[in-house]
Amino acid sequence: MKTTTKGLVSLEESHYNLFWREIDEQNRLNAGVLIPKETYFKDFLGDIPVGLIGTNERFEHGQIVTDIEKSLEDKDFFAFKDYPLIASISGESSLAPYHPFVDKWTWGFLTVRKIYHDFINRNEDKLSKFSNSKFKELVDFVNELPDRLHKSIPGNHFLFLGKKGAKQVAEHVEHFDKEIALIKRELKSLFS
């Protein structure tokens, strides 16, 4: 990450070539040129505010500073009760290994914490009266949520580019819309 004169950051040295390799991979997956290289470098890339990167750096008093506490506060990472149920769609590419390794479990963590805050904490009286088998059923149900709310498809960070990826993403979004409604009904049933 390189600071620019306008208080922004440039990812040119660290990410642009990787971004292009990912776009090029999406081109190959779709058997055509989705975005020409020249167009991508000329019209799609540029310096960005440091807050969009998702790191512990922030722009404060005219300079970029590292502040872990304020970064967590900005992101409101621990506001589990305010989160929706989250589904994730990840690419399977080795060009963006973070996504196939981490996405299901990162978003799954947030989903399980949301369920814990919305259903477990609020129903402790009911929960204490559960039989061992009903409690195990609830635990198993919650532990399966990261699998139920995650799909992976061919592609990388830009998996939504091109007809193939966009179609799969749209299909999964429709599936997740129904799946989340079903999960909410199932949770209510478990606590009734």
C-alpha positions in Angstrom: 0.0 0.0 0.0 1.5 3.3 -1.1 0.3 6.7 0.1 -0.3 9.2 -2.7 -0.1 13.0 -2.5 -3.8 13.4 -2.2 -4.1 11.4 1.0 -5.3 8.3 -0.9 -3.5 5.0 -1.3 -2.3 3.3 -4.5 -2.4 -0.4 -4.9 -0.7 -0.2 -8.2 2.6 -1.9 -7.1 1.0 -4.4 -4.8 -2.3 -5.4 -6.6 -2.8 -4.2 -10.1 -1.0 -7.1 -11.8 -2.8 -9.6 -9.6 -6.1 -7.9 -10.4 -5.3 -8.1 -14.1 -4.4 -11.8 -13.8 -7.8 -12.4 -12.1 -9.7 -10.5 -14.8 -7.8 -12.5 -17.5 -8.7 -15.7 -15.8 -12.4 -14.6 -15.9 -11.9 -13.9 -19.6 -10.7 -17.4 -20.1 -13.5 -19.0 -18.0 -16.0 -17.1 -20.2 -14.2 -17.9 -23.5 -14.0 -14.2 -24.5 -12.7 -10.8 -23.5 -14.9 -9.3 -20.9 -12.7 -6.3 -20.3 -9.7 -5.5 -22.5 -6.4 -5.1 -20.6 -5.9 -1.5 -21.8 -9.4 -0.5 -20.8 -9.1 -2.1 -17.4 -5.8 -0.3 -16.5 -7.0 3.0 -18.0 -10.7 3.2 -16.8 -11.1 0.8 -13.8 -8.2 1.4 -11.6 -7.1 4.4 -9.5 -6.2 5.5 -6.0 -8.7 4.9 -3.3 -9.4 6.0 0.3 -7.6 3.9 2.8 -10.9 3.0 4.6 -11.9 0.9 1.6 -9.1 -1.5 2.1 -10.3 -3.1 5.3 -7.0 -2.8 7.2 -6.1 -1.1 10.5 -5.1 2.1 8.7 -7.3 5.2 8.6 -7.1 8.8 7.3 -7.0 11.1 10.3 -5.9 14.8 10.5 -4.4 14.8 7.0 -2.4 11.6 7.3 -2.8 7.8 7.3 -2.4 6.3 10.7 -2.6 2.8 12.1 -5.3 2.5 14.9 -6.6 -1.0 15.5 -9.2 0.1 18.1 -10.7 2.8 15.9 -10.5 0.4 12.9 -12.6 -2.2 14.7 -15.0 0.6 15.9 -15.4 1.9 12.3 -16.1 -1.6 11.0 -18.4 -2.4 13.9 -17.1 -5.9 13.7 -18.5 -7.1 17.0 -22.1 -5.7 16.4 -23.3 -9.2 15.8 -26.9 -8.4 16.8 -27.1 -5.8 14.0 -25.9 -8.1 11.3 -28.3 -9.9 8.9 -27.8 -13.6 8.3 -25.0 -13.7 5.8 -24.5 -16.1 2.9 -21.3 -16.2 0.9 -20.3 -17.1 -2.7 -16.6 -17.7 -3.2 -14.4 -18.3 -6.2 -12.3 -21.5 -6.3 -9.2 -20.0 -7.9 -5.7 -20.3 -6.6 -5.1 -16.7 -7.8 -7.2 -15.6 -4.9 -6.6 -18.3 -2.3 -8.1 -16.3 0.6 -11.6 -16.8 -0.7 -11.8 -20.6 -1.0 -9.9 -21.0 2.3 -11.4 -18.3 4.5 -14.8 -17.0 3.2 -17.1 -19.8 4.4 -15.6 -19.7 7.9 -15.3 -15.9 8.2 -18.9 -15.3 7.2 -20.0 -18.5 9.0 -18.5 -17.1 12.2 -20.5 -13.9 11.8 -23.7 -15.9 11.1 -23.2 -18.2 14.1 -22.6 -15.2 16.3 -25.7 -13.5 15.0 -27.8 -16.7 15.7 -26.2 -16.9 19.1 -27.1 -13.3 20.0 -30.6 -13.4 18.4 -31.8 -16.8 19.5 -29.6 -18.4 22.1 -29.1 -15.4 24.4 -32.7 -14.3 24.1 -34.0 -17.8 24.9 -31.8 -18.9 27.8 -34.9 -19.8 29.9 -36.3 -22.1 27.2 -32.8 -23.5 26.4 -32.3 -24.6 30.0 -35.4 -26.7 29.7 -34.3 -28.5 26.5 -33.7 -32.2 26.7 -30.2 -33.3 25.8 -31.3 -34.6 22.5 -33.1 -31.3 21.6 -30.1 -29.3 22.7 -27.8 -31.5 20.5 -30.3 -30.9 17.6 -29.9 -27.2 18.1 -26.1 -27.3 18.3 -26.0 -29.5 15.1 -28.3 -27.1 13.3 -26.2 -24.1 14.1 -23.0 -25.8 13.3 -24.3 -26.7 9.9 -25.2 -23.1 9.0 -21.8 -22.1 7.5 -22.2 -25.0 5.0 -25.8 -24.2 4.2 -25.0 -20.5 3.6 -21.9 -20.9 1.4 -21.4 -21.8 -2.2 -18.2 -21.8 -4.3 -18.0 -21.4 -8.1 -15.2 -21.3 -10.7 -13.5 -18.0 -10.7 -11.7 -15.6 -8.4 -12.4 -12.4 -6.6 -14.1 -11.2 -9.8 -16.2 -14.3 -10.1 -19.3 -12.3 -11.0 -17.7 -11.0 -14.2 -19.0 -12.7 -17.3 -22.1 -14.5 -18.2 -21.1 -17.8 -16.5 -20.2 -16.3 -13.1 -23.0 -13.8 -13.1 -25.6 -16.5 -13.8 -24.2 -18.7 -11.0 -24.1 -15.8 -8.6 -27.7 -14.8 -9.4 -28.9 -18.4 -9.0 -27.1 -18.7 -5.6 -28.5 -15.4 -4.4 -32.0 -16.6 -5.2 -31.3 -19.9 -3.4 -29.9 -18.1 -0.4 -32.9 -15.8 -0.2 -35.1 -18.9 0.3 -32.6 -20.7 2.5 -32.3 -17.8 4.9 -36.1 -17.6 5.2 -36.2 -21.4 5.8 -33.4 -21.1 8.5 -35.4 -18.4 10.3 -38.5 -20.7 10.3 -36.5 -23.7 11.5 -35.0 -21.7 14.3 -38.4 -20.5 15.5 -39.6 -24.0 15.4 -36.7 -25.3 17.5 -37.6 -22.7 20.2 -41.3 -23.2 20.1 
